[in-house]
Amino acid sequence: MPAAAADCTDPARPGVDWQRCYLDGRDLRQKDLGGARLADASFERADLSQSVLAGANGFHAKFISTQMSGVKMDGGNFAEADFTKADLSGASLRNADIRRAKFFKANLKGADLSGAKTQGADLLNAELSGAIWTDGKRVCGDGSVGQCN
């Protein structure tokens, strides 16, 4: 039996299926989207501040210019996602898959990248000051832009 199609009008909740949905500009602050199916969804200019996306599948999703400060993305799959100009300050990406994701001009100040898979991630001009690097030990110094210094 084929899986049911995503219902883009479903309310925000853990495990919601928003695959290929357009959620641009939505106010999703402090929502629990743990384990949600967000692959190929678009959240451009949305506000996901302090939300939980732990264990979510956001493969190839678009978070362009999205407010994501303090978001919890631990253990989620965000490979090939686009975080261009997103504010991920203080976000937790512990053990997240962010391979080949785009973080062009993203704000990752104070973010926790412990255990994150970052192979091929584009960090060009990303602000990394105070971020905890993937080894879980090194804290990026002030002025770390595009790489952890």
MARKELO-127835 format. One line per 5 residues: their letters; for each residue x, y, z of N, C-alpha, C, CB. Coordinates in steps of 0.02 Angstrom, whole numbers, padded with zeros to 5 digits. Glycine has a CB too. Example, Ala and Ser with C-alpha at 12.3 -4.5 7.8 and 13.67 -1.06 7.14 Angstrom:
REM residues 2
AS) 00660/-00284/00390/00615/-00225/00390/00660/-00165/00390/00565/-00224/00452 ~ 00642/-00112/00354/00684/-00053/00357/00645/00002/00394/00704/-00030/00286
END
This chain:
REM residues 149
MPAAA) 00042/-00058/00000/00000/00000/00000/00045/00062/00000/-00048/00000/00061 ~ 00037/00109/-00047/00080/00168/-00049/00066/00214/00010/00070/00205/-00115 ~ 00119/00250/00029/00112/00298/00084/00065/00354/00063/00181/00326/00105 ~ 00029/00380/00111/-00016/00436/00098/00025/00498/00082/-00063/00450/00158 ~ -00003/00541/00040/00032/00603/00022/00032/00650/00082/-00003/00637/-00039
ADCTD) 00083/00693/00083/00089/00742/00137/00029/00789/00136/00155/00783/00130 ~ 00007/00808/00196/-00047/00856/00202/-00016/00921/00229/-00105/00830/00247 ~ -00005/00968/00185/00030/01030/00202/-00011/01075/00248/00047/01067/00139 ~ -00074/01057/00260/-00115/01097/00305/-00117/01068/00376/-00186/01103/00278 ~ -00084/01010/00386/-00082/00981/00453/-00048/01029/00501/-00045/00913/00452
PARPG) -00070/01030/00564/-00039/01073/00614/00031/01048/00632/-00083/01078/00677 ~ 00072/01093/00657/00140/01074/00680/00134/01026/00738/00181/01137/00700 ~ 00167/00969/00733/00167/00919/00786/00224/00870/00772/00099/00882/00790 ~ 00245/00831/00823/00297/00781/00811/00275/00732/00757/00313/00743/00876 ~ 00321/00716/00712/00309/00667/00659/00266/00691/00602/00277/00609/00689
VDWQR) 00249/00755/00599/00207/00780/00545/00240/00766/00477/00194/00856/00554 ~ 00200/00753/00426/00226/00741/00358/00215/00804/00317/00191/00679/00326 ~ 00268/00844/00310/00266/00904/00270/00314/00899/00211/00282/00966/00313 ~ 00325/00839/00186/00370/00831/00128/00344/00872/00069/00376/00757/00109 ~ 00390/00908/00037/00376/00948/-00023/00323/01002/-00011/00353/00902/-00079
CYLDG) 00314/01023/00051/00266/01076/00066/00300/01145/00066/00232/01064/00135 ~ 00262/01196/00049/00287/01265/00052/00260/01296/00116/00265/01306/-00011 ~ 00306/01310/00162/00289/01339/00227/00325/01405/00236/00305/01290/00284 ~ 00337/01439/00181/00374/01502/00181/00339/01554/00224/00382/01528/00109 ~ 00379/01589/00265/00353/01644/00305/00311/01624/00365/00313/01687/00263
RDLRQ) 00305/01560/00379/00263/01537/00435/00295/01552/00503/00249/01462/00429 ~ 00254/01564/00553/00276/01572/00621/00271/01503/00655/00234/01626/00659 ~ 00329/01471/00663/00331/01404/00692/00376/01405/00754/00356/01353/00641 ~ 00378/01461/00789/00419/01467/00849/00396/01418/00902/00417/01539/00876 ~ 00447/01387/00935/00436/01343/00992/00389/01285/00977/00408/01382/01050
KDLGG) 00390/01261/00915/00348/01203/00896/00390/01139/00901/00319/01211/00824 ~ 00359/01084/00918/00392/01020/00920/00378/00983/00855/00367/00978/00981 ~ 00429/00980/00813/00426/00945/00749/00473/00885/00750/00443/00993/00691 ~ 00487/00858/00809/00531/00801/00815/00509/00744/00771/00536/00779/00888 ~ 00555/00715/00733/00540/00659/00690/00498/00675/00629/00506/00607/00729
ARLAD) 00488/00739/00616/00446/00760/00559/00478/00742/00492/00433/00836/00562 ~ 00436/00735/00441/00459/00722/00373/00456/00788/00335/00414/00666/00337 ~ 00515/00818/00325/00520/00885/00296/00561/00886/00231/00552/00933/00346 ~ 00574/00828/00203/00615/00824/00143/00586/00866/00087/00622/00751/00120 ~ 00629/00905/00056/00610/00948/-00001/00559/01002/00016/00584/00906/-00057
ASFER) 00546/01014/00081/00500/01067/00101/00536/01135/00099/00471/01053/00172 ~ 00497/01189/00097/00525/01256/00096/00501/01296/00156/00507/01291/00030 ~ 00549/01323/00193/00535/01364/00252/00567/01433/00245/00561/01329/00316 ~ 00572/01459/00185/00605/01523/00174/00571/01578/00215/00604/01542/00099 ~ 00613/01617/00250/00591/01674/00291/00542/01654/00347/00559/01727/00247
ADLSQ) 00539/01590/00364/00496/01567/00418/00532/01579/00485/00478/01491/00410 ~ 00496/01572/00540/00526/01579/00606/00518/01512/00643/00493/01637/00647 ~ 00574/01478/00651/00575/01414/00687/00614/01420/00752/00606/01359/00642 ~ 00622/01481/00777/00661/01493/00838/00637/01449/00895/00658/01567/00859 ~ 00685/01418/00931/00672/01377/00990/00629/01316/00975/00638/01418/01042
SVLAG) 00624/01296/00912/00584/01237/00894/00626/01174/00900/00556/01244/00823 ~ 00593/01117/00899/00627/01052/00903/00618/01017/00836/00598/01009/00961 ~ 00675/01003/00803/00676/00966/00741/00719/00903/00749/00702/01009/00682 ~ 00729/00882/00812/00770/00824/00826/00743/00762/00790/00774/00811/00902 ~ 00787/00726/00757/00767/00666/00721/00726/00677/00659/00729/00623/00767
ANGFH) 00717/00739/00639/00677/00754/00579/00716/00738/00516/00656/00829/00579 ~ 00680/00724/00462/00711/00713/00397/00698/00775/00354/00683/00650/00362 ~ 00748/00820/00353/00745/00881/00314/00791/00878/00254/00762/00941/00357 ~ 00800/00819/00225/00843/00811/00167/00822/00860/00112/00842/00738/00141 ~ 00869/00899/00088/00859/00945/00031/00806/00998/00044/00840/00905/-00030
AKFIS) 00790/01011/00108/00741/01063/00125/00773/01132/00118/00714/01053/00198 ~ 00732/01183/00112/00757/01252/00105/00739/01293/00167/00728/01286/00041 ~ 00792/01318/00200/00784/01360/00260/00818/01427/00246/00816/01325/00323 ~ 00807/01455/00188/00840/01517/00167/00812/01576/00206/00832/01528/00091 ~ 00858/01614/00236/00840/01673/00276/00790/01656/00332/00811/01727/00231
TQMSG) 00794/01596/00358/00749/01573/00411/00777/01588/00480/00736/01497/00403 ~ 00735/01609/00525/00754/01619/00595/00752/01552/00630/00708/01672/00631 ~ 00811/01528/00652/00816/01462/00684/00857/01466/00748/00846/01412/00636 ~ 00860/01523/00780/00901/01528/00841/00874/01481/00894/00901/01601/00867 ~ 00921/01445/00925/00904/01399/00979/00867/01336/00957/00863/01434/01027
VKMDG) 00862/01324/00892/00827/01264/00868/00866/01201/00887/00816/01268/00792 ~ 00831/01146/00900/00862/01082/00916/00853/01036/00856/00831/01050/00981 ~ 00910/01020/00823/00908/00978/00763/00947/00913/00774/00937/01016/00703 ~ 00957/00894/00837/00998/00837/00854/00976/00773/00819/00998/00826/00929 ~ 01024/00739/00788/01011/00675/00756/00969/00678/00693/00979/00631/00803
GNFAE) 00954/00738/00669/00913/00745/00609/00953/00737/00545/00879/00811/00609 ~ 00918/00724/00491/00948/00719/00425/00933/00783/00386/00923/00656/00386 ~ 00983/00826/00380/00976/00888/00343/01028/00891/00287/00983/00949/00391 ~ 01047/00832/00262/01095/00829/00206/01066/00866/00146/01111/00755/00188 ~ 01108/00904/00114/01091/00942/00054/01039/00997/00066/01067/00896/00000
ADFTK) 01024/01013/00129/00977/01067/00144/01011/01134/00131/00952/01063/00218 ~ 00971/01186/00121/00998/01253/00107/00981/01300/00164/00969/01280/00040 ~ 01033/01319/00202/01027/01364/00258/01057/01433/00242/01061/01334/00320 ~ 01057/01453/00179/01085/01516/00159/01054/01573/00199/01075/01528/00083 ~ 01096/01613/00231/01076/01672/00271/01029/01656/00328/01043/01723/00226
ADLSG) 01026/01592/00350/00984/01573/00406/01019/01593/00472/00969/01497/00405 ~ 00979/01609/00523/01005/01624/00589/00998/01561/00632/00968/01684/00621 ~ 01055/01526/00640/01057/01465/00680/01097/01477/00744/01089/01407/00640 ~ 01099/01539/00768/01137/01555/00828/01110/01514/00887/01135/01631/00843 ~ 01156/01483/00924/01137/01443/00982/01101/01379/00966/01095/01484/01026
ASLRN) 01099/01359/00903/01063/01298/00883/01103/01236/00903/01051/01298/00806 ~ 01068/01181/00912/01101/01117/00927/01093/01071/00867/01070/01085/00992 ~ 01150/01054/00837/01151/01008/00780/01191/00945/00798/01182/01043/00718 ~ 01187/00925/00860/01226/00867/00884/01206/00805/00844/01214/00856/00960 ~ 01257/00773/00816/01249/00711/00778/01202/00717/00719/01223/00656/00823
ADIRR) 01191/00778/00695/01149/00789/00636/01189/00774/00572/01121/00861/00634 ~ 01154/00754/00520/01184/00743/00454/01173/00806/00414/01153/00680/00418 ~ 01227/00845/00406/01223/00907/00366/01272/00904/00307/01238/00969/00411 ~ 01285/00843/00284/01330/00835/00227/01302/00870/00165/01342/00760/00212 ~ 01346/00906/00131/01330/00942/00069/01276/00996/00079/01308/00893/00015
AKFFK) 01263/01015/00142/01216/01069/00156/01249/01137/00142/01189/01066/00229 ~ 01209/01187/00126/01235/01254/00112/01222/01299/00171/01203/01284/00047 ~ 01276/01330/00197/01270/01376/00253/01299/01444/00233/01307/01349/00315 ~ 01292/01463/00170/01320/01526/00145/01292/01585/00186/01304/01535/00070 ~ 01336/01623/00217/01319/01681/00258/01270/01665/00314/01288/01734/00214
ANLKG) 01269/01602/00337/01227/01583/00393/01260/01604/00459/01213/01506/00393 ~ 01219/01615/00510/01243/01632/00576/01240/01569/00620/01202/01690/00608 ~ 01299/01541/00634/01304/01482/00677/01340/01499/00742/01342/01426/00640 ~ 01337/01562/00763/01369/01584/00825/01343/01543/00884/01357/01659/00838 ~ 01390/01512/00920/01370/01475/00980/01333/01410/00966/01329/01517/01023
ADLSG) 01329/01389/00904/01294/01326/00887/01336/01266/00911/01281/01321/00810 ~ 01303/01210/00924/01337/01149/00945/01335/01099/00887/01303/01118/01009 ~ 01394/01088/00857/01400/01042/00800/01432/00976/00820/01441/01075/00744 ~ 01432/00960/00885/01463/00899/00909/01436/00837/00873/01451/00891/00985 ~ 01482/00799/00843/01464/00737/00809/01428/00746/00743/01422/00698/00853
AKTQG) 01418/00808/00720/01383/00819/00657/01425/00794/00598/01367/00894/00647 ~ 01392/00766/00549/01425/00744/00487/01425/00804/00440/01389/00682/00454 ~ 01484/00831/00425/01489/00893/00387/01523/00886/00319/01525/00944/00427 ~ 01538/00826/00298/01574/00816/00235/01539/00852/00178/01581/00742/00219 ~ 01576/00895/00144/01549/00930/00085/01504/00988/00102/01511/00883/00043
ADLLN) 01495/01004/00167/01452/01061/00186/01486/01126/00163/01439/01063/00263 ~ 01447/01173/00137/01471/01237/00114/01463/01288/00169/01434/01259/00049 ~ 01519/01308/00200/01518/01356/00255/01544/01424/00234/01558/01330/00314 ~ 01543/01438/00169/01570/01501/00143/01537/01561/00178/01561/01504/00067 ~ 01578/01602/00210/01555/01662/00245/01508/01648/00303/01522/01709/00197
AELSG) 01505/01586/00327/01463/01571/00386/01498/01595/00449/01449/01494/00390 ~ 01461/01625/00494/01487/01649/00559/01487/01591/00608/01444/01708/00586 ~ 01548/01572/00631/01555/01514/00675/01583/01532/00743/01600/01463/00642 ~ 01589/01596/00759/01617/01616/00824/01580/01583/00882/01615/01693/00831 ~ 01618/01551/00926/01588/01520/00985/01554/01454/00973/01540/01566/01015
AIWTD) 01554/01430/00912/01522/01365/00897/01565/01308/00924/01511/01357/00820 ~ 01532/01256/00947/01568/01195/00968/01575/01152/00906/01530/01156/01026 ~ 01638/01136/00887/01652/01102/00825/01633/01028/00830/01725/01109/00805 ~ 01636/00993/00774/01612/00924/00768/01646/00875/00816/01623/00901/00697 ~ 01707/00890/00839/01741/00845/00885/01712/00851/00956/01816/00859/00887
GKRVC) 01668/00900/00967/01636/00909/01032/01681/00942/01083/01614/00844/01058 ~ 01742/00961/01064/01790/00990/01110/01811/01060/01091/01851/00946/01115 ~ 01825/01070/01029/01852/01134/01006/01796/01186/00999/01888/01127/00940 ~ 01808/01245/01027/01762/01301/01020/01793/01350/00970/01747/01335/01091 ~ 01757/01367/00919/01782/01412/00868/01793/01481/00899/01733/01417/00808
GDGSV) 01850/01511/00883/01867/01576/00910/01828/01633/00879/01940/01589/00902 ~ 01830/01691/00912/01798/01750/00885/01825/01764/00816/01809/01812/00932 ~ 01783/01785/00771/01805/01801/00703/01810/01739/00658/01870/01836/00706 ~ 01786/01682/00681/01787/01622/00638/01732/01628/00586/01778/01557/00681 ~ 01753/01640/00525/01705/01647/00470/01725/01597/00415/01703/01720/00443
GQCN) 01680/01552/00398/01692/01504/00345/01730/01442/00368/01730/01535/00290 ~ 01763/01446/00426/01798/01389/00455/01807/01402/00529/01867/01377/00420 ~ 01818/01348/00566/01827/01353/00638/01900/01366/00653/01802/01289/00673 ~ 01914/01425/00680/01983/01443/00699/01991/01439/00774/02001/01514/00675
END
